[in-house]
Amino acid sequence: MPQTHTDDLCPIRRRGKRTLTPAMLKARDELLGLPPDYPDKYAVLNTIRALPRSFPLTRSARGLLERMIEKTRPESWEMLSTPFIYAHNATLMSWTGLSLTALRRAVRELAEAGMIVPCDGRNGQRGRRWQGQEGMSQVGFSLASLRYRWPDLQAQLEIGRRQRAEVAFLREAIADLNEQVRVAAELRGDGATALEAARIMRLRRGTDLIDTLVSYHDTMKALWARVKPVEKPAENRVDRSPDSVWCTPEMAPMDAQSGTHYTERNNKKPKEVVVVAPERRNRIETTRRAGQVSQREPSEGLEASILRGFPGTSTFFLTVCPALRDLCGSASPDRAQLTDAAELLSGQIGIGYQSWKTGCIALGRFEAAVAVIVMATRKDQGEQIRHPDAYFRALVERGVRGTLHLDRSLYALKDILAQDVSQIPERATGRVKTASQPVRIQ
C-alpha cells in the first residue's frame, strides 16, 4: 500500500525553536563586519520616530523597536559596546500593550527587516540571564543591526522630509487658489464653483498622498480658469510702451534770436545774458537723449540681469533635470507648462509655497522656475543643500539686487551635457572614468 502521508517532506524541529530565514542569517552574519557608523542612542531613537509612513514597518513593530531602544543604556551605543536588551514576553507586552500573538509577529517582522537579531538560548528560549559572563553567551535581542541600517534610515528620513515639504507646498497652493476662486465666484454670483472649491479645501486636509493632492490642485486650477475675469481687449488699453513714453520729439534748432538763454547771477554786476548758438543746441539735445534710459518692465530687466538672454529650450531643461519629465504633461512643453512643472518640483526639493510665490513676484515665474531647475540639478549631482527654502530666498534677494547671474550656471550645465554626450562612445569601451563636477550658482 503506497504511503499517503507527507511527514518525511517536512523538516523535524524542536518545539519552541525559532525558524531562521535567510534574511535573519544575513543580519546575524553582518554583525561580524565593521558597521558604517556608530550613532548614539537618541539619534537612532529620533530617527525611528521621524520615519515616514511609507517605511515598511507596521505600527506595532515600530512601537516595539522604540521601547527597546529606550530601555538600552546610552553608553552601550558607543564604539566598543553593543546595544543589547533582554526582557521576558510579559515585560515586552507590558511595555507595548500588545498581545502575545501580536508581540511574536512584531518580533519576527523586526528580525526579517534586519532591525534586531534574536539571540536565543540552547533550548530556543530566552533565559533569565540578560548579560552573559565569560564562557556564556548572551540571550535576548541585539540592536547592533541598527548601525548597519543607519544609512538606509537616513535616506528614508530624507524622503519623508521631502514628502512632508511637498504636501505642505501643495496644500498652500490649493489654499491660495481657493482664495482667488472664492472672490471671483462671489463677483460673478457662481455659488456652485465656490461650494466645489470649499469641498476641495476640506478634502486636502484629509490626505497626505502626493498624487491625490496634485489632482486636487489641478481641479482648483480648472475652477479658477472657469471664473477668472476676462481681460479687456487690446484696443481699449492705453499704449504705455517704453518707446511711446520716453520718446523725445525732434525739433528744429533754434536761431540766435530765439536760442536758449543762460543767466549768470551776480550781486554786483547787472544780469548778463548769454545766447547759445544754434549748432550747440544739437549737442545739448544729443547729450540729453544719450543720458535717457528707456524704462523697461520689471520682469524684462530682471530676465536680462539673471538669464542674460540664455537660449534655453524645453529639451535642454528636460535633459539637465530629468525630474521634470514626470511632472510635464508633454514631451515638448512650452514655457508655461515648464513653469508649472518647476512649481511642483520646488515643493519636492523643499521650497515652501510662500517662498516660491515671493520669487515669482520678485523675479518672474519663468526666472524663478529656472532657479528651481538649477537647484534640483545641483542636488541630483550630489551637492548638499541643507535648507532649500532659505537657499531659494537668498537667490531671490540676489536677483533683486542684480547680483544673480543664472546664465553662467546654465552655460556650465550645457558644457557638462555636451561633454557627457561626447564621452558616450569612450565610456562604452571603459576608457573614461571622470565624473562631472557639480555646478555652482553664480
C-alpha beads as a LAMMPS data file, in Angstrom:
LAMMPS data file: protein, C-alpha beads

442 atoms
441 bonds

1 atom types
1 bond types

-500.0 500.0 xlo xhi
-500.0 500.0 ylo yhi
-500.0 500.0 zlo zhi

Masses

1 110.0

Atoms # bond

1 1 1 0.000 0.000 0.000
2 1 1 1.580 3.316 -1.031
3 1 1 2.295 5.913 1.619
4 1 1 -0.067 8.875 1.620
5 1 1 1.410 10.872 4.491
6 1 1 3.933 13.654 3.936
7 1 1 5.729 13.624 7.265
8 1 1 9.068 12.928 5.667
9 1 1 8.724 16.071 3.500
10 1 1 8.605 18.464 6.477
11 1 1 11.794 19.081 8.496
12 1 1 11.633 17.933 12.087
13 1 1 12.432 20.750 14.521
14 1 1 12.254 21.056 18.245
15 1 1 9.200 22.762 19.682
16 1 1 9.909 26.382 20.568
17 1 1 12.937 26.621 18.287
18 1 1 12.989 29.834 16.250
19 1 1 12.970 29.339 12.499
20 1 1 15.806 31.329 10.952
21 1 1 15.160 32.744 7.493
22 1 1 17.889 33.831 5.037
23 1 1 17.256 37.462 5.987
24 1 1 17.845 36.665 9.680
25 1 1 21.009 34.721 8.900
26 1 1 22.299 37.583 6.774
27 1 1 21.668 40.084 9.590
28 1 1 23.469 37.774 12.038
29 1 1 26.497 37.364 9.769
30 1 1 26.531 41.111 9.215
31 1 1 27.435 41.684 12.862
32 1 1 30.875 40.199 12.228
33 1 1 31.823 43.084 9.905
34 1 1 32.618 46.719 10.584
35 1 1 29.492 48.947 10.727
36 1 1 29.385 52.113 8.575
37 1 1 28.623 54.394 11.539
38 1 1 28.145 54.458 15.316
39 1 1 25.134 56.693 16.043
40 1 1 24.197 57.401 19.628
41 1 1 21.037 56.232 21.329
42 1 1 18.940 59.372 20.960
43 1 1 19.908 59.909 17.320
44 1 1 18.628 56.418 16.491
45 1 1 15.502 56.912 18.591
46 1 1 14.615 60.257 16.977
47 1 1 15.220 58.807 13.512
48 1 1 12.913 55.848 14.160
49 1 1 10.198 58.188 15.426
50 1 1 10.517 60.505 12.416
51 1 1 10.370 57.790 9.748
52 1 1 7.615 58.326 7.158
53 1 1 4.538 56.167 6.934
54 1 1 5.829 54.634 3.736
55 1 1 8.614 52.899 5.681
56 1 1 7.887 49.140 5.597
57 1 1 7.221 48.631 9.311
58 1 1 3.870 48.230 10.974
59 1 1 2.851 50.409 13.897
60 1 1 3.222 47.606 16.428
61 1 1 6.723 46.703 15.187
62 1 1 7.850 50.323 15.230
63 1 1 6.459 50.818 18.738
64 1 1 8.258 47.707 19.986
65 1 1 11.544 48.896 18.454
66 1 1 11.160 52.305 20.107
67 1 1 10.570 50.725 23.521
68 1 1 13.615 48.507 23.110
69 1 1 15.839 51.465 22.203
70 1 1 14.500 53.477 25.139
71 1 1 15.400 50.710 27.615
72 1 1 19.037 50.476 26.493
73 1 1 21.824 52.372 28.229
74 1 1 23.367 55.343 26.347
75 1 1 26.904 54.061 26.883
76 1 1 26.028 50.771 25.200
77 1 1 25.818 52.603 21.840
78 1 1 29.478 53.588 21.956
79 1 1 32.039 52.134 19.582
80 1 1 33.382 49.332 21.796
81 1 1 29.981 48.365 23.228
82 1 1 26.952 46.527 21.895
83 1 1 23.360 47.693 22.461
84 1 1 21.600 44.643 23.858
85 1 1 18.301 44.138 25.637
86 1 1 16.722 41.252 27.475
87 1 1 13.130 41.061 28.608
88 1 1 10.515 38.355 29.074
89 1 1 7.485 38.318 26.835
90 1 1 5.371 39.528 29.744
91 1 1 7.666 42.532 30.168
92 1 1 7.587 43.345 26.458
93 1 1 3.805 43.049 26.485
94 1 1 3.598 45.488 29.400
95 1 1 5.872 47.939 27.553
96 1 1 3.907 47.936 24.317
97 1 1 0.399 46.817 25.289
98 1 1 0.444 44.077 22.648
99 1 1 -0.937 40.595 22.976
100 1 1 1.364 37.589 22.883
101 1 1 0.489 36.789 19.273
102 1 1 0.950 40.411 18.161
103 1 1 4.248 40.597 20.057
104 1 1 5.625 37.488 18.353
105 1 1 4.525 38.845 14.982
106 1 1 6.254 42.183 15.648
107 1 1 9.476 40.498 16.768
108 1 1 9.546 38.383 13.637
109 1 1 8.879 41.426 11.454
110 1 1 11.786 43.332 13.026
111 1 1 14.067 40.311 12.636
112 1 1 13.069 39.908 8.972
113 1 1 13.768 43.609 8.355
114 1 1 17.242 43.304 9.924
115 1 1 16.481 45.755 12.732
116 1 1 17.196 43.311 15.552
117 1 1 18.994 39.973 15.868
118 1 1 17.352 37.477 18.253
119 1 1 19.900 35.634 20.392
120 1 1 18.150 32.598 21.841
121 1 1 19.407 30.096 24.365
122 1 1 20.364 26.481 23.783
123 1 1 16.758 25.330 24.037
124 1 1 15.480 28.089 21.767
125 1 1 14.145 30.170 24.654
126 1 1 15.296 33.315 26.424
127 1 1 16.572 32.571 29.898
128 1 1 16.706 34.854 32.907
129 1 1 20.245 35.968 32.133
130 1 1 20.315 39.362 30.316
131 1 1 24.112 39.824 30.394
132 1 1 26.417 36.919 29.715
133 1 1 29.607 36.232 31.601
134 1 1 32.848 34.734 30.325
135 1 1 32.216 31.497 28.512
136 1 1 28.464 32.147 28.417
137 1 1 26.515 33.661 25.540
138 1 1 24.018 36.472 25.892
139 1 1 20.373 35.769 25.274
140 1 1 17.878 38.408 24.203
141 1 1 17.878 40.873 21.286
142 1 1 20.890 42.627 19.806
143 1 1 20.209 46.124 18.457
144 1 1 23.625 46.456 16.824
145 1 1 21.990 45.775 13.447
146 1 1 20.657 49.331 13.522
147 1 1 24.212 50.536 12.943
148 1 1 24.231 48.734 9.606
149 1 1 20.749 50.082 8.750
150 1 1 21.770 53.657 9.600
151 1 1 22.464 54.866 6.004
152 1 1 19.138 53.443 4.828
153 1 1 17.334 55.058 7.751
154 1 1 18.884 58.423 6.911
155 1 1 17.808 58.070 3.276
156 1 1 14.256 57.206 4.340
157 1 1 14.258 60.172 6.701
158 1 1 15.216 62.498 3.855
159 1 1 12.477 61.003 1.678
160 1 1 9.938 61.615 4.435
161 1 1 11.099 65.197 4.867
162 1 1 10.710 65.831 1.150
163 1 1 7.250 64.294 1.143
164 1 1 6.134 66.477 4.051
165 1 1 7.529 69.577 2.344
166 1 1 5.753 68.719 -0.913
167 1 1 2.476 68.036 0.896
168 1 1 2.700 71.403 2.678
169 1 1 3.536 73.116 -0.623
170 1 1 0.539 71.630 -2.431
171 1 1 -1.831 72.433 0.425
172 1 1 -0.709 76.072 0.466
173 1 1 -1.029 76.287 -3.316
174 1 1 -4.577 74.936 -3.153
175 1 1 -5.439 77.408 -0.393
176 1 1 -4.047 80.307 -2.422
177 1 1 -6.095 79.324 -5.464
178 1 1 -9.177 78.863 -3.286
179 1 1 -8.988 82.472 -2.123
180 1 1 -8.868 83.714 -5.714
181 1 1 -11.672 81.378 -6.819
182 1 1 -13.880 82.427 -3.901
183 1 1 -13.510 86.150 -4.617
184 1 1 -14.089 85.713 -8.372
185 1 1 -17.081 83.403 -7.798
186 1 1 -18.711 85.933 -5.445
187 1 1 -18.295 88.686 -8.027
188 1 1 -19.906 86.524 -10.708
189 1 1 -22.563 85.047 -8.408
190 1 1 -21.394 81.481 -9.104
191 1 1 -22.271 79.623 -5.911
192 1 1 -21.643 76.146 -7.317
193 1 1 -17.983 76.913 -8.051
194 1 1 -17.489 78.366 -4.576
195 1 1 -19.004 75.242 -2.985
196 1 1 -16.778 72.965 -5.084
197 1 1 -13.701 74.951 -4.051
198 1 1 -14.734 74.704 -0.385
199 1 1 -15.148 70.934 -0.771
200 1 1 -11.622 70.610 -2.162
201 1 1 -10.312 72.713 0.726
202 1 1 -11.839 70.236 3.184
203 1 1 -10.532 67.204 1.311
204 1 1 -6.958 68.461 1.097
205 1 1 -6.572 68.198 4.877
206 1 1 -7.688 64.570 4.943
207 1 1 -4.901 63.138 2.799
208 1 1 -1.129 63.290 2.511
209 1 1 -0.842 61.408 -0.785
210 1 1 1.043 63.420 -3.393
211 1 1 -0.982 62.160 -6.370
212 1 1 -4.281 62.972 -4.675
213 1 1 -3.159 66.484 -3.768
214 1 1 -1.912 67.065 -7.310
215 1 1 -5.337 66.090 -8.662
216 1 1 -6.979 68.497 -6.185
217 1 1 -4.611 71.240 -7.340
218 1 1 -5.470 70.592 -10.991
219 1 1 -9.179 70.710 -10.176
220 1 1 -8.732 74.002 -8.358
221 1 1 -6.854 75.442 -11.337
222 1 1 -9.738 74.381 -13.589
223 1 1 -12.181 76.185 -11.270
224 1 1 -10.012 79.292 -11.400
225 1 1 -9.954 79.166 -15.188
226 1 1 -13.764 78.977 -15.138
227 1 1 -14.331 82.087 -13.001
228 1 1 -11.232 84.052 -13.999
229 1 1 -12.106 87.622 -15.053
230 1 1 -11.919 88.230 -18.793
231 1 1 -9.261 90.732 -19.767
232 1 1 -10.222 93.799 -21.776
233 1 1 -9.450 93.901 -25.488
234 1 1 -6.090 95.265 -26.515
235 1 1 -7.553 98.202 -28.483
236 1 1 -9.152 99.689 -25.344
237 1 1 -5.880 99.799 -23.454
238 1 1 -3.669 102.877 -23.294
239 1 1 -0.411 102.342 -25.066
240 1 1 2.253 102.588 -22.374
241 1 1 5.125 101.032 -24.221
242 1 1 8.592 102.351 -23.346
243 1 1 9.051 103.867 -26.793
244 1 1 5.816 105.889 -26.599
245 1 1 6.521 107.170 -23.093
246 1 1 10.161 108.081 -23.355
247 1 1 10.372 109.158 -26.977
248 1 1 11.580 112.756 -27.340
249 1 1 10.122 114.649 -30.356
250 1 1 12.647 116.022 -32.792
251 1 1 12.648 119.803 -33.079
252 1 1 14.366 122.197 -35.428
253 1 1 17.349 124.022 -33.928
254 1 1 16.679 127.499 -32.614
255 1 1 18.192 130.531 -34.215
256 1 1 20.347 133.113 -32.474
257 1 1 17.408 135.317 -31.557
258 1 1 15.246 132.584 -30.042
259 1 1 18.018 130.447 -28.597
260 1 1 18.186 129.190 -25.036
261 1 1 19.304 131.813 -22.536
262 1 1 21.515 131.096 -19.548
263 1 1 21.553 133.745 -16.852
264 1 1 24.507 134.278 -14.561
265 1 1 23.529 135.847 -11.272
266 1 1 25.871 138.404 -9.703
267 1 1 25.019 140.805 -6.905
268 1 1 27.465 143.499 -8.022
269 1 1 27.006 143.369 -11.776
270 1 1 23.848 143.543 -13.807
271 1 1 22.395 140.394 -15.312
272 1 1 24.331 139.136 -18.283
273 1 1 22.549 137.163 -20.954
274 1 1 24.489 134.571 -22.937
275 1 1 22.929 133.352 -26.170
276 1 1 23.583 129.754 -27.105
277 1 1 24.474 129.234 -30.723
278 1 1 22.112 127.117 -32.882
279 1 1 24.738 124.457 -33.548
280 1 1 25.306 123.961 -29.827
281 1 1 21.617 123.184 -29.392
282 1 1 22.127 119.911 -31.259
283 1 1 24.896 118.930 -28.836
284 1 1 22.665 119.538 -25.849
285 1 1 19.864 117.523 -27.421
286 1 1 22.232 114.658 -28.242
287 1 1 23.644 114.576 -24.727
288 1 1 20.185 114.716 -23.263
289 1 1 18.990 111.807 -25.386
290 1 1 22.098 109.778 -24.589
291 1 1 21.518 110.213 -20.847
292 1 1 17.957 108.935 -21.056
293 1 1 17.457 105.211 -20.428
294 1 1 14.291 103.623 -21.714
295 1 1 12.227 102.219 -18.846
296 1 1 11.535 98.508 -19.195
297 1 1 9.172 96.214 -17.452
298 1 1 10.482 94.703 -14.186
299 1 1 10.443 91.141 -15.476
300 1 1 12.262 92.171 -18.655
301 1 1 15.045 93.877 -16.738
302 1 1 15.413 91.018 -14.270
303 1 1 15.476 88.478 -17.067
304 1 1 18.267 90.460 -18.710
305 1 1 20.237 90.541 -15.450
306 1 1 19.566 86.925 -14.354
307 1 1 19.401 84.897 -17.567
308 1 1 21.185 87.339 -19.910
309 1 1 19.205 86.002 -22.856
310 1 1 20.324 82.387 -22.431
311 1 1 18.823 80.347 -25.333
312 1 1 17.383 77.542 -23.198
313 1 1 14.856 75.248 -24.854
314 1 1 12.464 72.817 -23.212
315 1 1 14.579 69.888 -24.405
316 1 1 17.629 71.357 -22.679
317 1 1 15.844 71.816 -19.350
318 1 1 14.315 68.328 -19.501
319 1 1 17.730 66.859 -20.236
320 1 1 19.652 68.555 -17.432
321 1 1 16.797 67.977 -14.943
322 1 1 15.173 64.563 -15.578
323 1 1 12.760 65.065 -12.656
324 1 1 10.781 67.487 -14.832
325 1 1 9.835 64.719 -17.271
326 1 1 7.461 63.086 -14.786
327 1 1 5.843 66.444 -13.975
328 1 1 5.383 67.737 -17.536
329 1 1 2.305 66.675 -19.446
330 1 1 4.043 66.532 -22.844
331 1 1 7.448 65.630 -24.194
332 1 1 7.937 69.143 -25.642
333 1 1 6.383 71.536 -23.119
334 1 1 6.142 75.245 -23.679
335 1 1 7.323 77.871 -21.224
336 1 1 4.060 77.880 -19.235
337 1 1 3.998 74.073 -18.856
338 1 1 7.667 74.069 -17.902
339 1 1 6.982 76.691 -15.255
340 1 1 4.064 74.700 -13.810
341 1 1 6.264 71.608 -13.612
342 1 1 9.005 73.598 -11.886
343 1 1 6.428 74.825 -9.371
344 1 1 5.657 71.232 -8.363
345 1 1 9.363 70.424 -8.390
346 1 1 10.051 73.250 -5.949
347 1 1 7.792 71.575 -3.423
348 1 1 9.612 68.276 -3.882
349 1 1 13.064 69.720 -3.176
350 1 1 11.910 71.535 -0.038
351 1 1 10.975 75.065 -1.145
352 1 1 7.905 76.485 0.580
353 1 1 4.995 77.869 -1.370
354 1 1 5.350 81.350 0.116
355 1 1 8.998 81.440 -0.956
356 1 1 8.024 80.297 -4.453
357 1 1 5.318 82.954 -4.640
358 1 1 7.767 85.625 -3.485
359 1 1 10.254 84.508 -6.132
360 1 1 7.600 84.694 -8.848
361 1 1 6.667 88.233 -7.825
362 1 1 10.248 89.459 -7.496
363 1 1 11.904 87.647 -10.407
364 1 1 9.087 86.422 -12.632
365 1 1 7.612 82.922 -12.928
366 1 1 9.987 81.662 -15.597
367 1 1 13.078 83.101 -13.901
368 1 1 12.043 81.533 -10.585
369 1 1 11.436 78.243 -12.411
370 1 1 14.961 78.344 -13.870
371 1 1 16.396 78.909 -10.378
372 1 1 14.468 75.865 -9.117
373 1 1 15.732 73.759 -12.035
374 1 1 19.334 74.728 -11.307
375 1 1 18.884 73.864 -7.620
376 1 1 17.322 70.483 -8.443
377 1 1 20.156 69.728 -10.873
378 1 1 22.713 70.510 -8.212
379 1 1 21.002 68.133 -5.784
380 1 1 20.960 65.396 -8.441
381 1 1 24.690 65.893 -8.969
382 1 1 25.379 65.222 -5.293
383 1 1 25.525 68.736 -3.893
384 1 1 24.081 69.061 -0.392
385 1 1 21.648 71.929 0.208
386 1 1 20.745 71.798 3.880
387 1 1 17.966 74.396 3.834
388 1 1 16.478 74.669 0.317
389 1 1 13.844 77.220 1.327
390 1 1 16.391 79.647 2.783
391 1 1 18.718 78.991 -0.158
392 1 1 15.986 79.914 -2.653
393 1 1 15.145 83.071 -0.710
394 1 1 18.807 84.054 -0.846
395 1 1 18.774 83.576 -4.621
396 1 1 15.701 85.819 -4.866
397 1 1 17.412 88.525 -2.824
398 1 1 20.481 88.344 -5.045
399 1 1 18.260 88.573 -8.110
400 1 1 16.553 91.686 -6.774
401 1 1 19.934 93.288 -6.068
402 1 1 21.156 92.362 -9.548
403 1 1 23.993 90.097 -8.384
404 1 1 22.474 86.774 -9.542
405 1 1 23.548 85.536 -12.986
406 1 1 21.990 82.165 -13.739
407 1 1 23.291 82.223 -17.290
408 1 1 26.730 81.171 -16.023
409 1 1 25.270 78.109 -14.291
410 1 1 23.213 77.265 -17.368
411 1 1 26.216 77.525 -19.663
412 1 1 28.154 75.275 -17.264
413 1 1 25.327 72.721 -17.403
414 1 1 25.356 72.958 -21.167
415 1 1 29.097 72.287 -21.276
416 1 1 28.770 69.297 -18.936
417 1 1 25.935 67.932 -21.067
418 1 1 27.992 68.297 -24.235
419 1 1 30.965 66.640 -22.546
420 1 1 28.852 63.698 -21.370
421 1 1 27.407 63.220 -24.853
422 1 1 30.876 63.291 -26.431
423 1 1 32.203 60.720 -23.943
424 1 1 29.443 58.139 -24.518
425 1 1 31.490 56.084 -27.079
426 1 1 34.567 56.189 -24.828
427 1 1 32.562 55.135 -21.792
428 1 1 31.276 52.158 -23.732
429 1 1 34.882 50.965 -24.109
430 1 1 35.656 51.680 -20.451
431 1 1 38.421 54.239 -21.036
432 1 1 36.833 57.242 -19.332
433 1 1 36.440 57.317 -15.557
434 1 1 35.955 61.018 -14.929
435 1 1 32.807 62.334 -13.268
436 1 1 31.116 65.643 -13.942
437 1 1 31.779 68.346 -11.420
438 1 1 28.845 69.982 -9.580
439 1 1 27.677 73.350 -10.869
440 1 1 27.890 76.412 -8.677
441 1 1 25.155 79.030 -8.916
442 1 1 26.763 82.309 -9.815

Bonds

1 1 1 2
2 1 2 3
3 1 3 4
4 1 4 5
5 1 5 6
6 1 6 7
7 1 7 8
8 1 8 9
9 1 9 10
10 1 10 11
11 1 11 12
12 1 12 13
13 1 13 14
14 1 14 15
15 1 15 16
16 1 16 17
17 1 17 18
18 1 18 19
19 1 19 20
20 1 20 21
21 1 21 22
22 1 22 23
23 1 23 24
24 1 24 25
25 1 25 26
26 1 26 27
27 1 27 28
28 1 28 29
29 1 29 30
30 1 30 31
31 1 31 32
32 1 32 33
33 1 33 34
34 1 34 35
35 1 35 36
36 1 36 37
37 1 37 38
38 1 38 39
39 1 39 40
40 1 40 41
41 1 41 42
42 1 42 43
43 1 43 44
44 1 44 45
45 1 45 46
46 1 46 47
47 1 47 48
48 1 48 49
49 1 49 50
50 1 50 51
51 1 51 52
52 1 52 53
53 1 53 54
54 1 54 55
55 1 55 56
56 1 56 57
57 1 57 58
58 1 58 59
59 1 59 60
60 1 60 61
61 1 61 62
62 1 62 63
63 1 63 64
64 1 64 65
65 1 65 66
66 1 66 67
67 1 67 68
68 1 68 69
69 1 69 70
70 1 70 71
71 1 71 72
72 1 72 73
73 1 73 74
74 1 74 75
75 1 75 76
76 1 76 77
77 1 77 78
78 1 78 79
79 1 79 80
80 1 80 81
81 1 81 82
82 1 82 83
83 1 83 84
84 1 84 85
85 1 85 86
86 1 86 87
87 1 87 88
88 1 88 89
89 1 89 90
90 1 90 91
91 1 91 92
92 1 92 93
93 1 93 94
94 1 94 95
95 1 95 96
96 1 96 97
97 1 97 98
98 1 98 99
99 1 99 100
100 1 100 101
101 1 101 102
102 1 102 103
103 1 103 104
104 1 104 105
105 1 105 106
106 1 106 107
107 1 107 108
108 1 108 109
109 1 109 110
110 1 110 111
111 1 111 112
112 1 112 113
113 1 113 114
114 1 114 115
115 1 115 116
116 1 116 117
117 1 117 118
118 1 118 119
119 1 119 120
120 1 120 121
121 1 121 122
122 1 122 123
123 1 123 124
124 1 124 125
125 1 125 126
126 1 126 127
127 1 127 128
128 1 128 129
129 1 129 130
130 1 130 131
131 1 131 132
132 1 132 133
133 1 133 134
134 1 134 135
135 1 135 136
136 1 136 137
137 1 137 138
138 1 138 139
139 1 139 140
140 1 140 141
141 1 141 142
142 1 142 143
143 1 143 144
144 1 144 145
145 1 145 146
146 1 146 147
147 1 147 148
148 1 148 149
149 1 149 150
150 1 150 151
151 1 151 152
152 1 152 153
153 1 153 154
154 1 154 155
155 1 155 156
156 1 156 157
157 1 157 158
158 1 158 159
159 1 159 160
160 1 160 161
161 1 161 162
162 1 162 163
163 1 163 164
164 1 164 165
165 1 165 166
166 1 166 167
167 1 167 168
168 1 168 169
169 1 169 170
170 1 170 171
171 1 171 172
172 1 172 173
173 1 173 174
174 1 174 175
175 1 175 176
176 1 176 177
177 1 177 178
178 1 178 179
179 1 179 180
180 1 180 181
181 1 181 182
182 1 182 183
183 1 183 184
184 1 184 185
185 1 185 186
186 1 186 187
187 1 187 188
188 1 188 189
189 1 189 190
190 1 190 191
191 1 191 192
192 1 192 193
193 1 193 194
194 1 194 195
195 1 195 196
196 1 196 197
197 1 197 198
198 1 198 199
199 1 199 200
200 1 200 201
201 1 201 202
202 1 202 203
203 1 203 204
204 1 204 205
205 1 205 206
206 1 206 207
207 1 207 208
208 1 208 209
209 1 209 210
210 1 210 211
211 1 211 212
212 1 212 213
213 1 213 214
214 1 214 215
215 1 215 216
216 1 216 217
217 1 217 218
218 1 218 219
219 1 219 220
220 1 220 221
221 1 221 222
222 1 222 223
223 1 223 224
224 1 224 225
225 1 225 226
226 1 226 227
227 1 227 228
228 1 228 229
229 1 229 230
230 1 230 231
231 1 231 232
232 1 232 233
233 1 233 234
234 1 234 235
235 1 235 236
236 1 236 237
237 1 237 238
238 1 238 239
239 1 239 240
240 1 240 241
241 1 241 242
242 1 242 243
243 1 243 244
244 1 244 245
245 1 245 246
246 1 246 247
247 1 247 248
248 1 248 249
249 1 249 250
250 1 250 251
251 1 251 252
252 1 252 253
253 1 253 254
254 1 254 255
255 1 255 256
256 1 256 257
257 1 257 258
258 1 258 259
259 1 259 260
260 1 260 261
261 1 261 262
262 1 262 263
263 1 263 264
264 1 264 265
265 1 265 266
266 1 266 267
267 1 267 268
268 1 268 269
269 1 269 270
270 1 270 271
271 1 271 272
272 1 272 273
273 1 273 274
274 1 274 275
275 1 275 276
276 1 276 277
277 1 277 278
278 1 278 279
279 1 279 280
280 1 280 281
281 1 281 282
282 1 282 283
283 1 283 284
284 1 284 285
285 1 285 286
286 1 286 287
287 1 287 288
288 1 288 289
289 1 289 290
290 1 290 291
291 1 291 292
292 1 292 293
293 1 293 294
294 1 294 295
295 1 295 296
296 1 296 297
297 1 297 298
298 1 298 299
299 1 299 300
300 1 300 301
301 1 301 302
302 1 302 303
303 1 303 304
304 1 304 305
305 1 305 306
306 1 306 307
307 1 307 308
308 1 308 309
309 1 309 310
310 1 310 311
311 1 311 312
312 1 312 313
313 1 313 314
314 1 314 315
315 1 315 316
316 1 316 317
317 1 317 318
318 1 318 319
319 1 319 320
320 1 320 321
321 1 321 322
322 1 322 323
323 1 323 324
324 1 324 325
325 1 325 326
326 1 326 327
327 1 327 328
328 1 328 329
329 1 329 330
330 1 330 331
331 1 331 332
332 1 332 333
333 1 333 334
334 1 334 335
335 1 335 336
336 1 336 337
337 1 337 338
338 1 338 339
339 1 339 340
340 1 340 341
341 1 341 342
342 1 342 343
343 1 343 344
344 1 344 345
345 1 345 346
346 1 346 347
347 1 347 348
348 1 348 349
349 1 349 350
350 1 350 351
351 1 351 352
352 1 352 353
353 1 353 354
354 1 354 355
355 1 355 356
356 1 356 357
357 1 357 358
358 1 358 359
359 1 359 360
360 1 360 361
361 1 361 362
362 1 362 363
363 1 363 364
364 1 364 365
365 1 365 366
366 1 366 367
367 1 367 368
368 1 368 369
369 1 369 370
370 1 370 371
371 1 371 372
372 1 372 373
373 1 373 374
374 1 374 375
375 1 375 376
376 1 376 377
377 1 377 378
378 1 378 379
379 1 379 380
380 1 380 381
381 1 381 382
382 1 382 383
383 1 383 384
384 1 384 385
385 1 385 386
386 1 386 387
387 1 387 388
388 1 388 389
389 1 389 390
390 1 390 391
391 1 391 392
392 1 392 393
393 1 393 394
394 1 394 395
395 1 395 396
396 1 396 397
397 1 397 398
398 1 398 399
399 1 399 400
400 1 400 401
401 1 401 402
402 1 402 403
403 1 403 404
404 1 404 405
405 1 405 406
406 1 406 407
407 1 407 408
408 1 408 409
409 1 409 410
410 1 410 411
411 1 411 412
412 1 412 413
413 1 413 414
414 1 414 415
415 1 415 416
416 1 416 417
417 1 417 418
418 1 418 419
419 1 419 420
420 1 420 421
421 1 421 422
422 1 422 423
423 1 423 424
424 1 424 425
425 1 425 426
426 1 426 427
427 1 427 428
428 1 428 429
429 1 429 430
430 1 430 431
431 1 431 432
432 1 432 433
433 1 433 434
434 1 434 435
435 1 435 436
436 1 436 437
437 1 437 438
438 1 438 439
439 1 439 440
440 1 440 441
441 1 441 442
